[in-house]
Amino acid sequence: MKPRVVIDCFPSSVAKYKTGYSVVAIDVIRATTTAITAVTAGRRCYPVVSVADALALRDKLGASLLAGELGGDMPAGFDVNNSPAELSSPDSFFRPVILLSSSGTQLMCSSSECDSAYVACFRNYKAVANALMAEPKDVAVIGAGSRNEFREEDQMCCAWIAEELVRAGFEAQNGFTEKIIQRWSGAPPEACLDGNSAKFLRRSGQVRDLEFVLQHINDVDQPFVMAGGEVVAGVAQLGREDETLECAETAA
């Protein structure tokens, strides 16, 4: 039987794929792009689901960088926004990044409870697809969504990964998956510029992040996974014994 690939959306959908699937978490604008960019720059990155969890984890880790947004606004006491451009350079103080976003970090943390959990964006979608081809598992590619909307940029990244898998012999699990693949097949990254995420970044003066997303396409040749509450490069095993931290669903 051929392995299947399905495209879905929103953190709440992860529960359907906890067993038997490799899950791919995608929030192109901006959480998964920010996380992958931070790790690529040599930082450690820990997604969390709330401000309380971010503060509790900072107390546990010590000197850390709080990065994130809720509803588009940076929470009080945070150091930087959920900004891949801001976190694209190394940190000379070697501070880990504790990352919070409206939906993307919830998706990453929820997916960490699955058999295997990948993190993807425009930067590494082909590397993730290649890693998935080596696994004899069904795949769920999930966009984070925002304000109850499956955003264009997430649809695109989901479609690009799913299309690579279908070309490699996977079977689209349902008609919705086929429709999303067909819609975005061959589309340039700029096709997401009319979407609400791009409009928000322009309206809020965060064009630098939008430019960063569009200028970094398939330039990272590693897959990234959730392991021990952390975004790490390479195909790591979930629940490694040397990892002590987990994505907190409630504050410690």
SEDRENSE-458481 format. One line per field, with one value per atom (N, C-alpha, C, O): atom name; x, y, z. Coordinates in nm, 2 decimals. Example, Ala and Ser with C-alpha at 12.3 -4.5 7.8 and 13.67 -1.06 7.14 Angstrom:
# residues 2
site = N CA C O N CA C O
px = 1.32 1.23 1.32 1.42 1.28 1.37 1.29 1.34
py = -0.57 -0.45 -0.33 -0.33 -0.22 -0.11 0.00 0.11
pz = 0.78 0.78 0.78 0.85 0.71 0.71 0.79 0.80
This chain:
# residues 252
site = N CA C O N CA C O N CA C O N CA C O N CA C O N CA C O N CA C O N CA C O N CA C O N CA C O N CA C O N CA C O N CA C O N CA C O N CA C O N CA C O N CA C O N CA C O N CA C O N CA C O N CA C O N CA C O N CA C O N CA C O N CA C O N CA C O N CA C O N CA C O N CA C O N CA C O N CA C O N CA C O N CA C O N CA C O N CA C O N CA C O N CA C O N CA C O N CA C O N CA C O N CA C O N CA C O N CA C O N CA C O N CA C O N CA C O N CA C O N CA C O N CA C O N CA C O N CA C O N CA C O N CA C O N CA C O N CA C O N CA C O N CA C O N CA C O N CA C O N CA C O N CA C O N CA C O N CA C O N CA C O N CA C O N CA C O N CA C O N CA C O N CA C O N CA C O N CA C O N CA C O N CA C O N CA C O N CA C O N CA C O N CA C O N CA C O N CA C O N CA C O N CA C O N CA C O N CA C O N CA C O N CA C O N CA C O N CA C O N CA C O N CA C O N CA C O N CA C O N CA C O N CA C O N CA C O N CA C O N CA C O N CA C O N CA C O N CA C O N CA C O N CA C O N CA C O N CA C O N CA C O N CA C O N CA C O N CA C O N CA C O N CA C O N CA C O N CA C O N CA C O N CA C O N CA C O N CA C O N CA C O N CA C O N CA C O N CA C O N CA C O N CA C O N CA C O N CA C O N CA C O N CA C O N CA C O N CA C O N CA C O N CA C O N CA C O N CA C O N CA C O N CA C O N CA C O N CA C O N CA C O N CA C O N CA C O N CA C O N CA C O N CA C O N CA C O N CA C O N CA C O N CA C O N CA C O N CA C O N CA C O N CA C O N CA C O N CA C O N CA C O N CA C O N CA C O N CA C O N CA C O N CA C O N CA C O N CA C O N CA C O N CA C O N CA C O N CA C O N CA C O N CA C O N CA C O N CA C O N CA C O N CA C O N CA C O N CA C O N CA C O N CA C O N CA C O N CA C O N CA C O N CA C O N CA C O N CA C O N CA C O N CA C O N CA C O N CA C O N CA C O N CA C O N CA C O N CA C O N CA C O N CA C O N CA C O N CA C O N CA C O N CA C O N CA C O N CA C O N CA C O N CA C O N CA C O N CA C O N CA C O N CA C O N CA C O N CA C O N CA C O N CA C O N CA C O N CA C O N CA C O N CA C O N CA C O N CA C O N CA C O N CA C O N CA C O N CA C O N CA C O N CA C O N CA C O N CA C O N CA C O N CA C O N CA C O N CA C O N CA C O N CA C O N CA C O N CA C O N CA C O N CA C O N CA C O N CA C O N CA C O N CA C O N CA C O N CA C O N CA C O N CA C O N CA C O N CA C O N CA C O N CA C O N CA C O N CA C O N CA C O N CA C O N CA C O N CA C O N CA C O N CA C O N CA C O N CA C O N CA C O
px = 0.08 0.00 0.09 0.19 0.05 0.13 0.11 0.00 0.22 0.20 0.11 0.12 0.04 -0.05 0.01 0.08 -0.03 -0.01 -0.14 -0.22 -0.16 -0.28 -0.24 -0.15 -0.31 -0.29 -0.41 -0.52 -0.37 -0.47 -0.43 -0.33 -0.51 -0.48 -0.53 -0.62 -0.46 -0.49 -0.43 -0.43 -0.38 -0.32 -0.42 -0.38 -0.55 -0.64 -0.65 -0.70 -0.61 -0.62 -0.51 -0.52 -0.41 -0.30 -0.35 -0.29 -0.45 -0.50 -0.54 -0.53 -0.57 -0.61 -0.50 -0.51 -0.37 -0.26 -0.15 -0.03 -0.19 -0.09 -0.02 0.09 -0.09 -0.04 -0.03 -0.13 0.08 0.10 0.13 0.15 0.14 0.18 0.31 0.34 0.38 0.48 0.41 0.34 0.41 0.34 0.44 0.55 0.40 0.49 0.41 0.30 0.48 0.42 0.47 0.59 0.38 0.41 0.34 0.22 0.42 0.37 0.47 0.56 0.46 0.56 0.57 0.68 0.46 0.46 0.40 0.28 0.48 0.62 0.69 0.81 0.62 0.68 0.78 0.89 0.74 0.84 0.96 1.07 0.94 1.05 1.14 1.26 1.08 1.16 1.24 1.36 1.18 1.25 1.36 1.47 1.33 1.44 1.55 1.67 1.52 1.62 1.71 1.83 1.65 1.72 1.82 1.93 1.77 1.86 1.97 2.08 1.93 2.03 2.15 2.26 2.11 2.21 2.29 2.37 2.26 2.34 2.27 2.34 2.15 2.08 2.00 1.98 1.96 1.87 1.73 1.72 1.63 1.49 1.39 1.38 1.31 1.21 1.07 1.05 0.99 0.85 0.77 0.79 0.68 0.59 0.45 0.44 0.36 0.22 0.15 0.04 0.22 0.17 0.28 0.39 0.24 0.34 0.38 0.50 0.29 0.32 0.43 0.52 0.41 0.51 0.64 0.75 0.64 0.77 0.84 0.96 0.77 0.84 0.89 1.00 0.81 0.85 0.98 1.07 0.98 1.09 1.22 1.33 1.20 1.31 1.37 1.49 1.29 1.34 1.42 1.51 1.37 1.44 1.58 1.67 1.58 1.70 1.80 1.92 1.75 1.84 1.84 1.73 1.94 1.95 1.90 1.96 1.79 1.72 1.67 1.66 1.63 1.57 1.43 1.39 1.34 1.20 1.16 1.17 1.11 1.07 0.93 0.89 0.85 0.71 0.61 0.64 0.49 0.37 0.25 0.24 0.15 0.01 -0.08 -0.09 -0.16 -0.25 -0.18 -0.23 -0.05 0.03 0.11 0.19 0.09 0.16 0.26 0.23 0.37 0.48 0.43 0.40 0.43 0.39 0.48 0.60 0.42 0.50 0.62 0.59 0.74 0.85 0.93 1.03 0.88 0.95 1.06 1.06 1.16 1.28 1.27 1.31 1.21 1.20 1.06 1.01 1.02 0.90 0.93 1.04 0.82 0.83 0.89 0.82 1.02 1.09 1.20 1.31 1.19 1.30 1.42 1.54 1.39 1.49 1.58 1.70 1.50 1.57 1.66 1.76 1.62 1.70 1.79 1.83 1.82 1.89 2.04 2.12 2.09 2.23 2.26 2.17 2.38 2.42 2.41 2.42 2.40 2.39 2.53 2.56 2.60 2.73 2.72 2.82 2.60 2.58 2.53 2.51 2.50 2.46 2.33 2.31 2.24 2.11 2.02 2.00 1.95 1.85 1.73 1.70 1.65 1.53 1.41 1.39 1.33 1.20 1.09 1.07 1.03 0.95 0.80 0.75 0.72 0.57 0.51 0.55 0.40 0.32 0.18 0.14 0.09 -0.05 -0.10 -0.18 -0.04 -0.08 0.03 0.03 0.14 0.25 0.32 0.35 0.34 0.41 0.32 0.36 0.19 0.09 0.10 0.09 0.11 0.11 0.24 0.23 0.35 0.48 0.47 0.52 0.42 0.42 0.32 0.35 0.21 0.11 0.17 0.15 0.24 0.29 0.40 0.43 0.47 0.57 0.52 0.60 0.39 0.33 0.31 0.27 0.33 0.31 0.43 0.54 0.42 0.53 0.65 0.76 0.64 0.75 0.70 0.59 0.77 0.72 0.83 0.93 0.80 0.89 0.85 0.73 0.94 0.91 0.96 1.07 0.87 0.91 0.86 0.77 0.93 0.89 0.94 0.99 0.93 0.99 1.13 1.18 1.21 1.35 1.40 1.50 1.32 1.36 1.26 1.27 1.16 1.05 1.10 1.05 1.20 1.25 1.33 1.32 1.40 1.48 1.38 1.41 1.27 1.17 1.11 1.09 1.07 1.01 1.11 1.06 1.23 1.33 1.34 1.35 1.34 1.35 1.22 1.23 1.11 0.98 0.98 0.92 1.04 1.04 1.11 1.09 1.20 1.28 1.21 1.25 1.09 1.01 0.89 0.82 0.87 0.75 0.62 0.56 0.59 0.48 0.39 0.43 0.26 0.17 0.22 0.29 0.19 0.23 0.12 0.03 0.11 0.01 0.09 0.17 0.06 0.13 0.03 -0.08 0.06 -0.04 0.00 0.11 -0.08 -0.06 -0.12 -0.22 -0.05 -0.09 -0.22 -0.31 -0.24 -0.36 -0.36 -0.28 -0.45 -0.46 -0.60 -0.65 -0.66 -0.79 -0.89 -0.97 -0.88 -0.97 -0.95 -1.05 -0.84 -0.81 -0.68 -0.58 -0.69 -0.58 -0.51 -0.54 -0.40 -0.33 -0.26 -0.22 -0.25 -0.20 -0.06 -0.03 0.03 0.17 0.18 0.27 0.09 0.09 0.04 0.09 -0.07 -0.12 0.00 0.01 0.07 0.17 0.28 0.32 0.33 0.43 0.38 0.45 0.26 0.20 0.19 0.23 0.15 0.13 0.26 0.27 0.37 0.50 0.55 0.61 0.54 0.59 0.50 0.56 0.37 0.29 0.31 0.31 0.33 0.36 0.48 0.49 0.59 0.71 0.69 0.74 0.61 0.58 0.50 0.52 0.40 0.32 0.40 0.39 0.49 0.59 0.67 0.71 0.70 0.78 0.70 0.76 0.57 0.49 0.39 0.31 0.38 0.28 0.14 0.14 0.04 -0.10 -0.17 -0.16 -0.23 -0.30 -0.42 -0.50 -0.44 -0.53 -0.68 -0.77 -0.70 -0.84 -0.84 -0.74 -0.96 -0.98 -0.93 -0.87 -0.94 -0.89 -0.74 -0.69 -0.67 -0.52 -0.49 -0.40 -0.56 -0.54 -0.56 -0.49 -0.67 -0.71 -0.60 -0.56 -0.54 -0.44 -0.31 -0.25 -0.28 -0.16 -0.18 -0.09 -0.29 -0.32 -0.32 -0.27 -0.37 -0.38 -0.25 -0.23 -0.15 -0.02 0.09 0.21 0.07 0.17 0.23 0.17 0.36 0.44 0.42 0.48 0.35 0.33 0.46 0.53 0.49 0.60 0.58 0.46 0.68 0.66 0.58 0.50 0.59 0.52 0.37 0.30 0.32 0.18 0.11 -0.01 0.18 0.12 0.11 0.06 0.15 0.16 0.02 0.01 -0.08 -0.21 -0.29 -0.40 -0.22 -0.28 -0.28 -0.21 -0.36 -0.38 -0.25 -0.23 -0.17 -0.05 0.05 0.11 0.06 0.15 0.10 0.17 -0.03 -0.09 -0.07 -0.04 -0.08 -0.05 0.09 0.11 0.19 0.33 0.35 0.43 0.29 0.31 0.24 0.29 0.12 0.04 0.11 0.10 0.17 0.23 0.38 0.45 0.43 0.57 0.67 0.79 0.63 0.73 0.76 0.77 0.78 0.81 0.95 0.96 1.04 1.16 1.14 1.21 1.05 1.02 0.96 0.99 0.87 0.81 0.91 0.91 1.00 1.11 1.20 1.25 1.23 1.31 1.25 1.32 1.12 1.05 1.06 1.09 1.04 1.03 1.17 1.19 1.28 1.41 1.49 1.60 1.43 1.49 1.41 1.32 1.43 1.35 1.44 1.54 1.41 1.49 1.64 1.72 1.68 1.82 1.88 2.00 1.80 1.85 1.83 1.72 1.93 1.93 1.91 1.95 1.85 1.83 1.68 1.62 1.63 1.50 1.52 1.63 1.41 1.41 1.30 1.19 1.32 1.22 1.21 1.29 1.09 1.07 1.13 1.09 1.22 1.28 1.30 1.37 1.23 1.25 1.20 1.26 1.10 1.06 1.14 1.12 1.23 1.32 1.32 1.30 1.34 1.35 1.50 1.59 1.53 1.66 1.68 1.59 1.80 1.83 1.86 1.91 1.82 1.84 1.73 1.64 1.73 1.62 1.65 1.72 1.61 1.63 1.52 1.41 1.55 1.44 1.37 1.43 1.24 1.16 1.19 1.20 1.18 1.20 1.34 1.35 1.44 1.58 1.61 1.56 1.69 1.72 1.80 1.79 1.88 1.96 1.89 1.94 1.76 1.68 1.59 1.54 1.59 1.51 1.39 1.32 1.38 1.27 1.16 1.19 1.04 0.92 0.84 0.84 0.77 0.68 0.58 0.50 0.57 0.48 0.34 0.33 0.24 0.11 0.04 -0.05 0.10 0.06 0.19 0.29 0.18 0.29 0.34 0.26 0.47 0.52 0.48 0.52
py = -0.12 0.00 0.13 0.13 0.22 0.34 0.43 0.43 0.49 0.59 0.71 0.74 0.77 0.88 1.01 1.01 1.12 1.25 1.33 1.33 1.40 1.48 1.62 1.64 1.72 1.86 1.90 1.87 1.96 2.01 2.14 2.20 2.20 2.33 2.34 2.27 2.42 2.46 2.36 2.24 2.41 2.33 2.22 2.11 2.25 2.15 2.03 1.92 2.03 1.92 1.81 1.70 1.85 1.76 1.63 1.52 1.64 1.52 1.41 1.29 1.44 1.33 1.25 1.14 1.30 1.24 1.20 1.18 1.18 1.15 1.01 0.99 0.92 0.78 0.75 0.76 0.70 0.65 0.75 0.71 0.87 0.98 1.05 1.06 1.10 1.20 1.33 1.35 1.42 1.55 1.66 1.67 1.75 1.87 1.99 2.02 2.07 2.20 2.31 2.33 2.40 2.50 2.63 2.64 2.74 2.87 2.97 3.03 2.98 3.06 3.20 3.25 3.27 3.40 3.40 3.43 3.37 3.37 3.26 3.25 3.19 3.12 3.01 3.00 2.93 2.82 2.88 2.83 2.99 3.06 3.12 3.11 3.17 3.23 3.12 3.14 3.01 2.90 2.84 2.83 2.81 2.76 2.85 2.81 2.98 3.08 3.10 3.11 3.09 3.10 2.99 3.01 2.86 2.75 2.75 2.71 2.79 2.80 2.90 2.88 3.00 3.10 3.05 3.13 2.93 2.88 2.90 2.87 2.94 2.96 2.83 2.75 2.82 2.71 2.78 2.89 2.70 2.76 2.67 2.55 2.72 2.65 2.71 2.82 2.65 2.71 2.68 2.58 2.78 2.77 2.81 2.87 2.78 2.81 2.93 2.97 2.99 3.10 3.19 3.15 3.31 3.40 3.34 3.34 3.28 3.22 3.11 3.10 3.03 2.92 2.98 2.92 3.09 3.15 3.20 3.18 3.26 3.32 3.20 3.21 3.10 2.98 2.92 2.88 2.90 2.84 2.93 2.88 3.06 3.15 3.14 3.14 3.12 3.10 2.97 2.96 2.87 2.74 2.74 2.69 2.81 2.82 2.92 2.91 3.02 3.14 3.24 3.25 3.30 3.41 3.36 3.27 3.42 3.37 3.50 3.60 3.47 3.58 3.54 3.44 3.63 3.61 3.67 3.79 3.59 3.64 3.60 3.48 3.69 3.64 3.75 3.87 3.71 3.79 3.72 3.59 3.79 3.74 3.83 3.95 3.79 3.88 3.99 4.09 3.96 4.05 4.15 4.22 4.15 4.24 4.17 4.06 4.23 4.17 4.18 4.29 4.07 4.08 4.17 4.18 4.23 4.31 4.22 4.11 4.28 4.21 4.13 4.08 4.11 4.03 4.12 4.24 4.05 4.12 4.16 4.27 4.07 4.09 4.03 3.95 4.07 4.02 3.88 3.83 3.82 3.69 3.72 3.72 3.75 3.80 3.72 3.72 3.65 3.58 3.67 3.64 3.79 3.89 3.93 3.94 3.95 3.99 3.88 3.91 3.76 3.64 3.57 3.46 3.64 3.57 3.58 3.51 3.66 3.67 3.59 3.58 3.54 3.47 3.57 3.69 3.50 3.58 3.55 3.44 3.66 3.64 3.60 3.56 3.61 3.57 3.43 3.38 3.37 3.23 3.21 3.10 3.30 3.29 3.21 3.23 3.11 3.04 3.13 3.22 3.10 3.17 3.10 2.98 3.17 3.11 3.18 3.30 3.10 3.16 3.13 3.02 3.24 3.24 3.30 3.41 3.24 3.31 3.27 3.18 3.34 3.32 3.18 3.13 3.11 2.98 2.89 2.77 2.94 2.85 2.78 2.66 2.84 2.77 2.66 2.56 2.69 2.59 2.47 2.36 2.49 2.38 2.30 2.18 2.37 2.30 2.21 2.10 2.27 2.20 2.08 1.98 2.10 1.99 1.88 1.76 1.92 1.81 1.73 1.62 1.79 1.72 1.60 1.51 1.58 1.47 1.35 1.24 1.38 1.28 1.18 1.21 1.08 0.99 1.05 1.02 1.15 1.23 1.36 1.37 1.47 1.61 1.69 1.72 1.73 1.81 1.96 1.99 2.05 2.19 2.24 2.22 2.31 2.35 2.49 2.54 2.55 2.68 2.68 2.58 2.80 2.81 2.77 2.72 2.80 2.78 2.64 2.61 2.54 2.40 2.30 2.18 2.34 2.25 2.13 2.02 2.15 2.03 1.94 1.81 1.99 1.90 1.82 1.70 1.88 1.81 1.70 1.59 1.73 1.64 1.52 1.40 1.54 1.44 1.35 1.23 1.41 1.33 1.24 1.12 1.29 1.22 1.10 1.00 1.12 1.01 0.89 0.77 0.91 0.80 0.72 0.62 0.77 0.71 0.64 0.69 0.51 0.44 0.47 0.38 0.60 0.65 0.74 0.80 0.75 0.85 0.98 0.99 1.09 1.22 1.32 1.32 1.40 1.51 1.64 1.67 1.72 1.85 1.96 1.97 2.03 2.11 2.26 2.29 2.34 2.49 2.54 2.49 2.64 2.69 2.76 2.75 2.84 2.92 3.04 3.04 3.13 3.25 3.31 3.32 3.35 3.40 3.32 3.37 3.18 3.09 3.08 3.05 3.12 3.12 3.04 3.06 2.95 2.88 2.98 2.99 3.04 3.15 3.10 2.98 3.19 3.15 3.09 2.99 3.16 3.12 2.98 2.90 2.94 2.81 2.71 2.60 2.74 2.65 2.62 2.51 2.72 2.70 2.61 2.51 2.63 2.54 2.40 2.31 2.39 2.25 2.19 2.07 2.26 2.21 2.17 2.06 2.25 2.22 2.09 2.01 2.07 1.95 1.83 1.72 1.84 1.73 1.69 1.58 1.79 1.77 1.69 1.59 1.72 1.64 1.50 1.41 1.48 1.34 1.26 1.15 1.33 1.26 1.22 1.11 1.31 1.27 1.15 1.08 1.14 1.02 0.90 0.79 0.90 0.78 0.78 0.68 0.89 0.90 0.92 0.96 0.89 0.91 1.02 1.02 1.12 1.22 1.15 1.08 1.19 1.12 1.16 1.07 1.28 1.32 1.43 1.48 1.47 1.57 1.70 1.78 1.74 1.87 1.88 1.98 1.77 1.77 1.79 1.87 1.72 1.73 1.87 1.92 1.93 2.07 2.17 2.26 2.16 2.25 2.23 2.33 2.11 2.08 2.15 2.22 2.12 2.18 2.33 2.39 2.39 2.54 2.60 2.71 2.54 2.61 2.55 2.59 2.45 2.39 2.49 2.55 2.51 2.60 2.75 2.83 2.78 2.92 2.98 2.91 3.10 3.17 3.21 3.23 3.22 3.27 3.40 3.42 3.49 3.61 3.60 3.70 3.48 3.46 3.48 3.50 3.48 3.50 3.65 3.68 3.74 3.88 3.94 4.04 3.89 3.94 3.89 3.92 3.79 3.73 3.82 3.92 3.79 3.87 3.88 3.98 3.77 3.78 3.88 3.96 3.88 3.98 4.12 4.21 4.13 4.26 4.32 4.44 4.23 4.27 4.32 4.42 4.24 4.29 4.42 4.50 4.45 4.58 4.69 4.79 4.66 4.76 4.79 4.90 4.69 4.72 4.76 4.76 4.78 4.83 4.72 4.75 4.59 4.48 4.42 4.30 4.51 4.46 4.39 4.30 4.41 4.34 4.19 4.11 4.15 4.01 3.95 3.84 4.03 3.98 3.96 3.86 4.05 4.04 3.93 3.85 3.90 3.79 3.66 3.57 3.64 3.52 3.49 3.38 3.60 3.58 3.57 3.52 3.61 3.61 3.48 3.46 3.40 3.28 3.16 3.12 3.11 2.99 2.87 2.88 2.76 2.64 2.66 2.60 2.75 2.78 2.71 2.72 2.62 2.54 2.40 2.35 2.32 2.18 2.08 1.96 2.12 2.03 2.03 2.13 1.91 1.91 1.95 1.94 2.00 2.03 1.96 1.94 1.92 1.84 1.90 1.97 1.86 1.89 1.77 1.66 1.80 1.70 1.76 1.86 1.70 1.75 1.89 1.96 1.94 2.07 2.17 2.29 2.13 2.22 2.19 2.08 2.29 2.28 2.25 2.33 2.13 2.09 2.05 2.01 2.07 2.04 1.89 1.83 1.83 1.69 1.60 1.65 1.48 1.39 1.33 1.23 1.40 1.35 1.26 1.27 1.18 1.10 1.18 1.25 1.17 1.24 1.17 1.05 1.26 1.20 1.15 1.05 1.22 1.17 1.18 1.27 1.08 1.08 1.20 1.24 1.26 1.37 1.50 1.61 1.50 1.62 1.63 1.52 1.74 1.75 1.84 1.85 1.91 2.01 1.96 1.89 1.99 1.96 2.08 2.17 2.08 2.19 2.20 2.10 2.30 2.31 2.35 2.45 2.28 2.32 2.40 2.47 2.39 2.48 2.53 2.46 2.64 2.70 2.61 2.55 2.60 2.52 2.58 2.53
pz = 0.00 0.00 0.00 0.07 -0.08 -0.09 0.04 0.10 0.08 0.19 0.14 0.02 0.23 0.20 0.25 0.35 0.19 0.24 0.24 0.15 0.35 0.37 0.41 0.49 0.36 0.40 0.49 0.46 0.60 0.70 0.75 0.72 0.85 0.90 1.05 1.09 1.12 1.26 1.36 1.34 1.47 1.57 1.62 1.66 1.63 1.68 1.59 1.64 1.47 1.38 1.41 1.36 1.48 1.51 1.57 1.55 1.66 1.73 1.64 1.68 1.51 1.42 1.37 1.31 1.39 1.33 1.43 1.39 1.55 1.66 1.64 1.68 1.58 1.56 1.42 1.34 1.38 1.24 1.14 1.02 1.18 1.08 1.12 1.24 1.02 1.04 1.02 0.91 1.11 1.11 1.07 1.13 0.98 0.95 0.99 0.94 1.08 1.12 1.04 1.02 0.99 0.90 0.94 0.95 0.96 0.99 0.92 0.99 0.79 0.71 0.76 0.77 0.78 0.84 0.97 0.98 1.09 1.08 1.16 1.15 1.25 1.36 1.31 1.36 1.21 1.17 1.10 1.10 1.02 0.96 1.07 1.05 1.17 1.28 1.35 1.37 1.38 1.45 1.37 1.42 1.25 1.16 1.14 1.14 1.12 1.10 1.23 1.22 1.34 1.47 1.49 1.52 1.46 1.48 1.37 1.40 1.25 1.14 1.18 1.14 1.26 1.30 1.42 1.47 1.47 1.58 1.72 1.82 1.72 1.84 1.88 1.79 2.00 2.04 2.05 2.08 2.01 2.00 2.07 2.03 2.16 2.23 2.21 2.27 2.13 2.12 2.25 2.32 2.28 2.39 2.35 2.24 2.44 2.40 2.47 2.44 2.57 2.64 2.70 2.71 2.74 2.80 2.93 2.97 3.01 3.13 3.12 3.19 3.01 2.98 2.94 2.98 2.87 2.83 2.95 2.96 3.04 3.16 3.25 3.31 3.26 3.34 3.28 3.36 3.15 3.09 3.10 3.12 3.09 3.11 3.25 3.27 3.35 3.49 3.49 3.57 3.42 3.42 3.34 3.39 3.23 3.14 3.19 3.16 3.25 3.28 3.17 3.11 3.14 3.04 2.91 2.85 2.86 2.74 2.67 2.73 2.54 2.46 2.44 2.38 2.49 2.47 2.34 2.32 2.24 2.11 2.08 2.11 2.03 1.99 1.98 1.99 1.95 1.94 1.97 1.96 2.01 2.03 1.97 2.00 1.87 1.80 1.72 1.70 1.69 1.61 1.70 1.64 1.83 1.92 2.00 2.05 2.02 2.11 2.25 2.30 2.33 2.47 2.55 2.52 2.65 2.75 2.81 2.85 2.81 2.87 2.77 2.81 2.65 2.55 2.49 2.49 2.44 2.39 2.24 2.20 2.16 2.01 1.97 2.04 1.85 1.80 1.74 1.74 1.69 1.62 1.48 1.38 1.47 1.35 1.31 1.37 1.19 1.14 1.10 1.11 1.05 1.01 1.13 1.13 1.25 1.37 1.43 1.49 1.40 1.46 1.36 1.39 1.25 1.15 1.17 1.10 1.27 1.30 1.43 1.52 1.45 1.57 1.69 1.68 1.81 1.93 2.01 2.04 2.02 2.09 2.23 2.29 2.29 2.43 2.44 2.55 2.33 2.32 2.40 2.47 2.40 2.47 2.39 2.27 2.45 2.38 2.35 2.43 2.25 2.21 2.26 2.23 2.33 2.37 2.29 2.30 2.20 2.10 2.12 2.15 2.11 2.13 2.01 1.96 1.96 1.85 1.87 1.95 1.79 1.81 1.78 1.85 1.68 1.64 1.61 1.63 1.55 1.50 1.61 1.59 1.73 1.83 1.90 1.94 1.90 1.95 1.86 1.91 1.73 1.63 1.65 1.65 1.67 1.69 1.82 1.82 1.93 2.05 2.05 2.10 1.98 1.97 1.88 1.91 1.78 1.69 1.76 1.72 1.86 1.93 2.00 2.04 2.02 2.08 1.98 2.02 1.85 1.75 1.73 1.80 1.65 1.63 1.58 1.63 1.49 1.45 1.41 1.35 1.44 1.41 1.35 1.41 1.22 1.15 1.15 1.18 1.13 1.13 0.99 0.95 0.92 0.78 0.75 0.81 0.65 0.59 0.45 0.40 0.39 0.25 0.25 0.14 0.35 0.35 0.34 0.28 0.39 0.39 0.34 0.38 0.26 0.23 0.15 0.17 0.07 -0.01 0.08 0.06 0.18 0.27 0.35 0.38 0.39 0.47 0.39 0.43 0.26 0.17 0.15 0.15 0.13 0.11 0.23 0.22 0.35 0.48 0.49 0.53 0.45 0.47 0.37 0.40 0.25 0.15 0.21 0.16 0.30 0.36 0.47 0.52 0.51 0.61 0.55 0.47 0.59 0.54 0.62 0.67 0.63 0.71 0.63 0.53 0.67 0.61 0.67 0.77 0.60 0.63 0.64 0.55 0.75 0.76 0.76 0.85 0.66 0.65 0.69 0.63 0.80 0.87 0.87 0.92 0.82 0.83 0.96 1.01 1.02 1.15 1.14 1.23 1.03 1.02 1.11 1.21 1.08 1.16 1.15 1.04 1.26 1.26 1.18 1.10 1.21 1.14 0.99 0.92 0.94 0.80 0.77 0.83 0.67 0.62 0.52 0.41 0.57 0.50 0.37 0.37 0.27 0.14 0.15 0.09 0.23 0.24 0.30 0.26 0.39 0.45 0.35 0.34 0.28 0.18 0.08 0.04 0.04 -0.06 -0.01 -0.08 0.11 0.16 0.18 0.15 0.23 0.25 0.11 0.09 0.01 -0.13 -0.19 -0.25 -0.17 -0.23 -0.17 -0.24 -0.04 0.02 -0.02 -0.06 -0.02 -0.06 -0.21 -0.24 -0.29 -0.43 -0.45 -0.53 -0.38 -0.38 -0.34 -0.41 -0.24 -0.20 -0.30 -0.32 -0.36 -0.46 -0.58 -0.63 -0.62 -0.73 -0.69 -0.78 -0.56 -0.52 -0.49 -0.45 -0.52 -0.50 -0.39 -0.38 -0.31 -0.21 -0.28 -0.39 -0.21 -0.26 -0.18 -0.06 -0.25 -0.18 -0.11 -0.17 0.02 0.10 0.07 0.09 0.03 0.00 -0.11 -0.15 -0.15 -0.25 -0.21 -0.30 -0.09 -0.04 -0.06 -0.11 -0.03 -0.05 -0.20 -0.24 -0.28 -0.43 -0.48 -0.56 -0.42 -0.46 -0.43 -0.50 -0.30 -0.26 -0.34 -0.38 -0.37 -0.45 -0.59 -0.64 -0.65 -0.78 -0.78 -0.88 -0.68 -0.68 -0.67 -0.74 -0.60 -0.58 -0.66 -0.64 -0.74 -0.82 -0.91 -0.99 -0.90 -0.99 -0.95 -1.02 -0.84 -0.81 -0.75 -0.68 -0.78 -0.72 -0.58 -0.54 -0.50 -0.36 -0.35 -0.25 -0.44 -0.44 -0.45 -0.43 -0.48 -0.49 -0.36 -0.36 -0.25 -0.12 -0.08 0.03 -0.17 -0.13 -0.11 -0.04 -0.17 -0.16 -0.04 -0.01 0.04 0.15 0.27 0.28 0.37 0.49 0.58 0.64 0.58 0.65 0.60 0.67 0.47 0.40 0.42 0.44 0.41 0.43 0.57 0.59 0.67 0.81 0.82 0.89 0.77 0.79 0.72 0.77 0.60 0.54 0.62 0.64 0.67 0.75 0.88 0.93 0.94 1.07 1.06 1.16 0.94 0.93 0.94 0.98 0.92 0.94 0.80 0.79 0.71 0.57 0.56 0.48 0.65 0.66 0.67 0.61 0.75 0.77 0.64 0.60 0.58 0.46 0.35 0.28 0.34 0.24 0.27 0.18 0.40 0.44 0.39 0.34 0.42 0.38 0.23 0.19 0.15 0.01 -0.05 -0.16 0.02 -0.04 0.01 -0.04 0.09 0.14 0.11 0.19 -0.01 -0.06 -0.09 -0.17 -0.01 -0.03 -0.02 -0.09 0.08 0.10 0.22 0.25 0.28 0.40 0.36 0.33 0.36 0.31 0.43 0.41 0.54 0.65 0.69 0.68 0.73 0.79 0.94 0.99 1.00 1.14 1.20 1.14 1.33 1.40 1.54 1.59 1.60 1.75 1.83 1.80 1.92 2.01 2.14 2.16 2.24 2.38 2.40 2.48 2.32 2.34 2.26 2.28 2.18 2.11 1.96 1.92 1.88 1.74 1.71 1.74 1.65 1.62 1.48 1.41 1.43 1.29 1.28 1.37 1.17 1.14 1.19 1.26 1.15 1.19 1.32 1.33 1.43 1.56 1.61 1.56 1.71 1.77 1.88 1.96 1.88 1.98 2.12 2.13 2.22 2.36 2.39 2.46 2.33 2.35 2.50 2.57 2.55 2.70 2.74 2.86 2.65 2.69 2.69 2.72 2.65 2.66 2.78 2.82 2.85 2.97 2.97 3.06 2.86 2.85 2.76 2.66 2.79 2.70 2.68 2.76 2.57 2.54 2.65 2.67 2.73 2.84 2.79 2.72 2.83 2.79 2.90 2.88 3.02 3.13 3.20 3.19 3.26 3.33 3.44 3.51 3.46 3.57 3.70 3.81
